[in-house]
């Protein structure tokens, strides 16, 4: 690939990413479950309070603080994530550039058409920023293993403080680099990097002991949040949906190509190990394995780079079209998905008029954010008012209207207000 062609591909990929993200940001769709939790944590942080949920990392709460200051609307809360999430392109480019400029250019082109990534490109979530920081650290470790590797410590520590689940790929990368590049490692830089990383984790240790009484208490709570399921099987069965249009063939090429190149083998080992570990611990979600997604894309592209031409460019362009169309259509999909929750929250807010209140329902975080009532999972004798919301989607958190305490007032067929006797 000529240098000018590579530059054109890079510019086109970044343009597609920014365009798709800008469309989703402009739509201003309602906050999702985790976004609402992080927005509530950001508000608490801004007011000098600790979040109610110890497993919410301070980094992602801080990511939402500017949005709270700017008015706490959906667009305001997602403005900083829109900018920060571009970092995953820079980090992926840095890793892929260790192979070749051609590999780096095609990697950005593929990532710009990876729908699971673009769907979260503006969301107030920890997945993309933490993946970017982990990949940036890996890019350093793929280079010269001298004193420059000290920068890995703050990068990995920042990834951890943004998403506690980053400890999985960080640990895997540490073991993999130690195994693959053992003869190149020098004791001084390695020891200094490990020591600096440990020092940077001291605030977390103190916070964990204060909140849970144990050094690993917050990590245990965090690990328990994504309920275990058939994660590993689903990552394999639903590879097309999990990794985007070009994901499955690139995964196959990455695994095959790993046999011929030690650096590809390193990336594939890290990626598959992350999928294996998280697949056994959690339900299958594309956002949990963004590091693996990027690494498999790089290894697959590097394997194929001698054969990439017009047909490959046509496939990439098709994936770009898909993410743009998806961004345009997302308003209708998200409006339909959240219509009931927003209507119930508005009804509660109007009825409560700012009095102390609790709310329970399947989408409890969104209900709390939009109604102003504190969410709860259990029906209890109301200290203020308790609102219960049901919807047609089912799920384990649907309140049983027959077991609610206090005196019931029906505000709507699916919204009940409970007050003390």
C-alpha positions in Angstrom: 0.0 0.0 0.0 1.4 3.4 -1.0 1.9 5.9 1.9 -0.7 8.3 0.4 -3.3 5.5 0.1 -2.7 4.5 3.7 -3.2 8.0 4.8 -6.4 8.2 2.8 -7.7 5.0 4.4 -6.9 6.3 7.9 -8.6 9.7 7.3 -11.7 7.9 5.9 -11.9 5.5 8.8 -11.7 8.3 11.4 -14.2 10.3 9.5 -16.7 7.4 9.5 -16.2 6.8 13.2 -16.7 10.5 14.0 -19.8 10.8 11.7 -21.5 7.7 13.2 -20.7 8.8 16.8 -21.8 12.4 16.1 -25.2 11.1 14.8 -25.7 9.0 17.9 -24.7 11.9 20.1 -27.0 14.3 18.4 -30.0 12.0 18.8 -29.6 12.2 22.6 -31.3 8.9 23.4 -32.2 8.1 27.0 -29.5 6.8 29.3 -29.1 3.1 29.5 -28.9 1.1 32.8 -25.2 1.4 33.4 -25.1 5.0 32.1 -27.7 6.0 34.6 -25.8 4.4 37.4 -22.6 6.2 36.4 -24.4 9.5 36.0 -25.8 9.1 39.6 -22.3 8.3 40.8 -20.9 11.3 38.9 -23.5 13.5 40.7 -22.5 12.1 44.0 -18.8 12.6 43.3 -19.4 16.2 42.2 -21.2 16.9 45.5 -18.4 15.3 47.6 -20.3 12.1 48.4 -19.2 8.5 47.9 -21.4 6.6 45.4 -23.8 4.0 46.9 -22.2 1.4 44.8 -18.6 0.6 45.8 -18.0 -1.4 42.6 -18.5 1.8 40.4 -14.9 2.8 39.5 -14.0 6.5 40.3 -12.6 7.0 36.8 -16.0 6.4 35.0 -17.8 8.5 37.6 -15.3 11.3 36.9 -16.0 10.9 33.2 -19.6 12.0 33.9 -18.8 15.0 36.1 -18.5 17.5 33.2 -21.9 16.4 31.9 -23.5 17.0 35.3 -21.9 20.5 35.4 -23.2 21.2 31.9 -26.8 20.4 32.8 -27.0 16.6 33.2 -28.8 16.2 29.9 -28.1 13.1 27.7 -26.0 15.1 25.2 -24.1 16.8 28.0 -23.3 13.6 29.8 -22.0 12.0 26.5 -20.0 14.9 25.2 -16.7 13.9 27.0 -17.2 10.2 26.2 -17.6 11.1 22.5 -14.1 12.7 22.6 -12.4 10.2 24.9 -13.6 7.2 23.0 -11.6 8.3 20.0 -8.6 7.2 22.0 -9.4 3.5 21.1 -8.5 4.3 17.5 -5.2 5.9 18.5 -4.3 3.0 20.8 -5.3 0.4 18.2 -3.2 2.2 15.6 -0.2 2.2 18.0 -0.5 -1.6 18.5 -1.0 -2.3 14.8 1.8 0.1 13.8 4.2 -2.3 15.6 3.5 -4.6 12.7 3.3 -2.2 9.7 1.7 1.0 8.6 -0.4 -1.0 6.2 -1.7 -3.2 9.0 -2.4 0.0 11.1 -4.4 1.7 8.3 -6.6 -1.4 7.6 -7.1 -1.9 11.3 -8.7 1.5 11.7 -10.8 0.9 8.6 -12.1 -2.4 10.1 -12.7 -0.9 13.6 -14.7 2.0 12.0 -17.1 -0.6 10.7 -17.4 -2.7 13.9 -20.9 -2.1 15.0 -20.6 -3.2 18.6 -17.9 -0.6 19.1 -19.8 2.2 17.3 -23.0 1.5 19.2 -21.2 2.6 22.4 -19.0 5.2 20.9 -20.7 8.1 22.8 -22.1 6.3 25.8 -21.1 7.1 29.4 -19.6 3.7 29.9 -16.2 2.4 30.9 -15.6 -0.2 28.2 -14.1 1.8 25.4 -11.9 4.2 27.5 -10.5 1.3 29.5 -9.8 -0.8 26.4 -8.0 2.2 24.9 -5.7 2.5 27.9 -5.0 -1.2 28.0 -4.1 -1.2 24.3 -1.9 1.8 24.8 0.0 0.0 27.5 0.3 -3.1 25.2 1.6 -0.9 22.4 4.5 0.2 24.7 5.2 -3.4 25.7 5.5 -4.5 22.0 8.3 -2.0 21.5 11.7 -1.7 23.2 11.6 -3.1 26.8 13.8 -0.4 28.3 13.0 2.3 30.8 10.3 3.6 28.5 8.1 0.8 29.8 7.6 2.8 33.0 4.7 4.6 31.2 2.8 1.3 31.2 2.2 1.5 34.9 0.1 4.7 34.8 -1.7 3.5 31.7 -2.7 0.2 33.2 -3.6 1.9 36.5 -5.8 4.4 34.7 -7.5 1.5 32.9 -8.2 -0.2 36.2 -9.6 2.9 37.8 -11.9 3.4 34.8 -13.1 -0.2 34.8 -12.2 -2.7 37.5 -12.7 -5.5 35.0 -9.5 -4.3 33.2 -7.6 -6.3 35.7 -8.3 -9.4 33.6 -6.6 -8.3 30.3 -3.9 -6.5 32.3 -3.0 -9.7 34.1 -3.1 -11.7 30.9 -0.9 -9.2 29.1 1.6 -9.3 31.9 1.9 -13.1 31.9 1.9 -13.2 28.1 4.7 -10.6 27.6 6.7 -12.3 30.4 6.5 -15.6 28.6 7.0 -14.3 25.0 9.7 -11.8 25.7 11.4 -13.1 28.8 14.9 -13.0 27.3 14.5 -9.3 26.3 13.3 -8.2 29.7 15.7 -6.2 32.0 15.3 -6.4 35.7 15.6 -2.7 36.4 12.8 -1.4 34.2 10.5 -4.4 35.0 10.9 -4.0 38.8 10.4 -0.2 38.6 7.3 -0.6 36.4 5.7 -3.2 38.8 6.6 -1.1 41.8 5.0 2.0 40.3 1.9 0.1 39.3 1.6 -1.2 42.9 2.0 2.3 44.3 -0.7 3.6 42.0 -3.1 0.9 43.3 -2.7 2.0 47.0 -5.6 4.4 46.8 -7.8 1.6 45.6 -6.7 -0.7 48.4 -7.4 2.0 51.0 -10.8 2.6 49.5 -11.7 -1.1 49.3 -10.7 -1.6 52.9 -12.8 1.4 54.0 -15.8 0.3 51.9 -15.8 -3.5 52.4 -13.3 -4.2 55.1 -11.0 -6.3 52.8 -8.3 -5.5 50.2 -10.1 -7.3 47.4 -13.7 -6.5 48.5 -14.5 -4.1 45.7 -13.1 -6.4 43.1 -15.2 -9.3 44.5 -18.3 -7.0 44.3 -17.4 -5.9 40.8 -16.9 -9.4 39.6 -20.4 -10.4 40.9 -22.2 -7.7 39.0 -22.3 -9.3 35.4 -24.4 -12.4 36.3 -22.7 -15.7 35.1 -24.3 -17.3 32.1 -23.4 -19.2 28.9 -20.8 -16.6 28.0 -18.2 -18.7 26.5 -20.6 -20.6 24.3 -22.3 -17.4 23.2 -19.0 -15.8 22.3 -18.5 -18.6 19.8 -22.1 -19.1 18.6 -22.8 -15.4 18.1 -19.4 -14.3 16.8 -21.0 -12.4 13.9 -23.1 -10.2 16.3 -20.3 -10.0 18.9 -17.5 -8.9 16.7 -19.2 -7.2 13.7 -19.5 -7.9 10.0 -15.8 -8.7 9.4 -15.2 -10.3 12.8 -15.6 -14.1 12.1 -13.3 -14.3 9.1 -10.7 -12.1 10.7 -10.7 -14.3 13.8 -10.1 -17.4 11.7 -7.3 -15.6 9.8 -5.8 -14.4 13.1 -5.7 -17.9 14.6 -4.2 -19.3 11.4 -1.6 -16.5 11.1 -0.5 -16.9 14.7 1.3 -20.0 13.7 3.7 -18.1 11.4 4.5 -15.0 13.5 5.4 -14.7 17.2 3.9 -11.2 17.5 0.6 -12.3 16.1 0.7 -15.3 18.4 1.1 -13.0 21.3 -2.0 -10.9 20.4 -4.1 -14.0 19.7 -3.1 -15.6 23.0 -4.1 -12.5 24.9 -7.3 -12.1 23.0 -8.4 -15.7 23.3 -7.4 -15.8 27.0 -9.6 -12.8 27.7 -12.6 -14.3 26.0 -12.0 -17.6 27.8 -11.8 -16.0 31.3 -14.7 -13.6 30.8 -16.7 -16.2 29.0 -16.6 -18.5 32.0 -17.4 -15.7 34.5 -20.0 -13.5 32.8 -22.7 -13.3 30.2 -21.5 -12.7 26.7 -21.4 -9.0 25.9 -19.3 -7.5 23.1 -18.3 -4.6 25.3 -16.6 -6.9 27.8 -14.1 -8.1 25.2 -13.2 -5.0 23.2 -9.5 -5.5 23.8 -9.8 -9.0 22.3 -11.8 -7.7 19.4 -9.1 -5.2 18.5 -6.2 -7.6 18.9 -7.9 -10.3 16.8 -8.6 -7.7 14.1 -5.0 -6.6 14.1 -3.6 -10.2 13.9 -6.1 -11.1 11.2 -5.4 -8.1 9.1 -1.6 -8.6 9.4 -2.1 -12.1 8.2 -4.1 -11.0 5.2 -2.3 -7.7 4.3 -0.6 -9.1 1.2 -4.0 -9.9 -0.2 -5.9 -6.7 0.8 -7.1 -4.8 -2.3 -10.3 -3.6 -3.9 -12.6 -6.5 -2.7 -11.4 -6.0 0.9 -12.0 -2.2 0.5 -15.6 -2.9 -0.8 -16.3 -5.1 2.3 -15.0 -2.4 4.6 -17.1 0.2 2.9 -20.1 -2.0 3.3 -19.4 -2.2 7.1 -19.1 1.6 7.2 -22.5 1.9 5.5 -24.0 -0.4 8.1 -22.8 1.6 11.1 -24.0 4.9 9.5 -27.4 3.4 8.8 -27.6 1.9 12.3 -26.7 5.3 13.8 -29.5 7.0 11.8 -32.0 4.3 12.8 -31.0 4.1 16.4 -33.4 7.0 17.4 -36.5 4.9 16.6 -35.2 1.8 18.2 -34.1 3.5 21.4 -37.3 5.6 21.7 -39.4 2.4 21.4 -37.2 0.6 24.0 -37.4 3.3 26.6 -40.8 4.8 26.0 -42.5 3.0 28.9 -39.7 3.8 31.4 -39.7 7.5 30.5 -43.5 7.8 30.8 -43.5 6.0 34.2 -40.7 8.2 35.5 -42.5 11.4 34.3 -45.7 10.2 36.0 -43.8 9.6 39.3 -41.9 12.9 39.2 -45.2 14.8 38.7 -46.9 12.9 41.5 -44.1 13.0 44.0 -43.4 16.8 43.7 -39.9 16.5 45.2 -40.8 14.6 48.4 -38.5 11.7 49.6 -39.4 8.6 47.6 -38.2 5.2 46.4 -38.9 3.4 43.1 -38.7 -0.2 42.1 -38.9 -1.8 38.7 -37.0 -3.8 36.1 -35.2 -0.7 34.8 -34.5 0.7 38.2 -31.4 2.8 37.4 -33.2 4.7 34.6 -36.3 5.0 36.8 -34.1 6.6 39.5 -32.3 9.0 37.2 -35.4 10.2 35.4 -37.9 10.2 38.4 -35.6 11.5 41.1 -36.6 8.7 43.5 -34.0 6.4 45.0 -34.2 2.9 43.5 -34.7 -0.2 45.5 -35.0 -3.9 44.9 -37.2 -4.7 47.9 -40.7 -3.7 48.9 -40.4 -2.1 52.4 -42.5 0.0 54.6 -42.1 3.4 52.9 -40.1 6.0 54.7 -41.5 8.4 52.1 -43.4 7.1 49.1 -42.6 3.9 47.3 -43.5 3.6 43.6 -43.6 0.3 41.8 -43.4 0.0 38.0 -44.1 -3.0 35.9 -43.6 -3.4 32.1 -44.3 -6.1 29.5 -40.7 -7.2 29.0 -40.7 -9.6 32.0 -37.5 -10.2 34.0 -36.5 -11.0 37.6 -36.9 -7.5 38.9 -40.5 -7.0 38.1 -42.3 -6.0 41.4 -45.2 -8.1 42.6 -48.1 -5.7 43.1 -49.7 -8.1 45.5 -46.9 -8.0 48.0 -46.4 -4.2 48.2 -46.6 -2.6 51.7 -48.7 0.3 52.8 -51.8 1.8 51.1 -51.8 1.5 47.3 -52.8 4.2 44.8 -53.0 3.3 41.2 -51.4 6.0 39.1 -51.5 4.0 35.9 -52.2 0.3 35.2 -48.5 -0.4 35.6 -47.5 2.2 38.2 -48.6 2.0 41.8 -47.8 4.5 44.7 -47.5 3.0 48.2 -47.7 5.1 51.3 -47.4 4.2 54.9 -50.5 3.1 56.8 
